[in-house]
């Protein structure tokens, strides 16, 4: 985790949150672009769903959350939502092929 700045006002806090939000959106877009590429390597719908991979990713991000002093339950919920969305998009791409 990056060093947290001490803020002197609510505006400072909000500016830092806005900066982080922009970075998170960029990172999610980048992740989505890689997920889109993954569809071309999958042979069937079960490969797209990749339950074992999902479980491994969830376990990994929970460990990362603990290391970063983040709430593992929150991180898991965010990742499950993100993975569900990306899986639906990937399934649409897979079906189109």
N, C-alpha and C positions, 0 to 999 in steps of 0.2 A: 504494500500500500504506500502511496505517496505521502510525503509529509503534509499534514493538515495545517493550513494557515490559520492563525488566530484572526478572526474577523472583528472589525470595530463597529459594525452596524449591520442591520438587517439587509441593507442593500448589498453589502459585501458578501454576506451569506448567500443571498439570492444570485449574485453574479457568479459565485463559485459553483452553485448548483446548476445554473444555466450552462456554464462551461463544461461541466461533467456530462450533462444531458446531451449536449452536442457531440461529445466524444462517444458516448454510449450509442447514439443513433448511428454514427459513422461505423462503429464496430459491428453493430447488428447488421447493417447493410453489407459490410464486407463478409460477415459470416454467411449471410444469405446468398451471396454470389458464389461462395464455395459450395454451399448446399446445392445450388442449381447445377453446378458442374458434376456433383456426385451422381445425379440421376442417370447420366450417360454410362456409368459403370455398373449399374444395377440390372440384374437379369429378370427379376420378378417383383411382385408387390411386397412379398415378405422382406426382400432386400431393402425396399424403400422404407418399410416400417422399422426394420433393424432394432428389434426389441432389446437384444443383448447390448448393442451399441448405446442405445438410450440409457439403459441401466448403468452402464459403465460411465457415461458422461455425467449422469446425475451423481453418482458416487464421487467422481472426480471433483465436480464443482462444490459439493458439500464439504469435501476436505479443504479445497481452496478457500471456501468461506470461513471455515474455522481458523485457518492460518491467517486470514486477513481480518479476523475479528468481526465478520459479518454474520448475520443471522442465517444459518444453514437452511432453515425452513423457508425463509423468504427467497433465498437464492434458488432453492429447488423449485419453488412455485414459479418463479420468473422463467427458469430454464425449461420447465415442462410446458409452459405456455408458448415459449418461443419455439421449442422443438415441435410441438403440435402444429403450429402455424406453418413452419418450414416443411414438415412432413406432408401436410395437405398440398402445399404448393408443389413439392417434389413429385407427389403422386399424380397431380394433374399433368406435369411435364412428362412423367413416365408413360401415362396413358396415351398422351398425344403421339408418342413415338410409336 
